[in-house]
Amino acid sequence: MRYEIIFSGIGGQGMILCGKIAAEAASLYEKKHSVQTVYYGPESRGGIAESYVIISDEPVDYPKITKADALVAMSQSGLERHLEHLHENAVVVIDKGKVSVENLPETFSLSSAPFTEESIRIMARPMAANIVALGFFSAVTEMISPDACKKAIRHNVPAGTEEKNIAAFEAGFDLGRHA
């Protein structure tokens, strides 16, 4: 099994961190093989920010995405840029209200939830929308267990924000279970 995931958004949305957490959760806590690569534009905020994660039962011999099995898009440009890079039956996860799905092929499995709104509800700021999205992704794909994700979240978020980020992940996971 080789599972390819693209986490795409704009700078400041935390998609690179989201990919790092997913890769770490899979490799350190689920004992799978994983690799993460990133791409970002030269802008510090507002430019492209993407993380590509491969999770596999076998060692990863080629660390680049060939045809992704899943896309988590937090921006319209992130969705549009990757439609041609997805398997025809890929899982597409979007931030409802922020990303439009016009012209999305019907073969994709689309899931959406208000990640930014949930983050604002929990933290009074949109800063954990990526963690809400990761929780949602974990629930709808079952590719990475929630326990492994929570361990990786605790290891990667700023000190003092761990519990709020875990609450954001759990809110996303609950949304995903009911999607």
NORLIN-V52086 format. One record per helix or strand of 3 or more residues. SS is the DSSP state (h for helix, s for strand). FROM is the first residue (numbers start at 1). TO is the last residue. If there is no record, write none. Layout:
ss:SS from:FROM to:TO
ss:SS from:FROM to:TO
This chain:
ss:s from:2 to:10
ss:h from:15 to:29
ss:s from:33 to:40
ss:s from:48 to:56
ss:s from:68 to:73
ss:h from:76 to:85
ss:s from:86 to:95
ss:s from:109 to:113
ss:h from:115 to:123
ss:h from:126 to:141
ss:h from:146 to:156
ss:h from:162 to:177
